[in-house]
Amino acid sequence: MNVTATLSSKFQISIPKSIRDELHWEAGQEFVFIPKGNGALLMPVPELDELFGIAAGANADDYRDRSDRQ
């Protein structure tokens, strides 16, 4: 799907409705811009409850603490 948008004189871009609907993005949602080459990735910032359990089963045997740093 190729959809375009234009940067306004106030440096704002409206995200096309087809993209908002497909990705379930809502008004007021927070996003992060990640520079990538000549462009940027636009990613929604996850809610805290969405991160619960993300590291379940992670092996912490080789974990470095601040006291380990030189």
Buried (B, 14 or more C-beta within 10 A) or exposed (E): EEEEEEEEEEEEEEEEEEEBEEEEEEEEEEEEEEEEEEEEEBEBEEEEEEEEEEEEEEEEEEEEEEEEEE
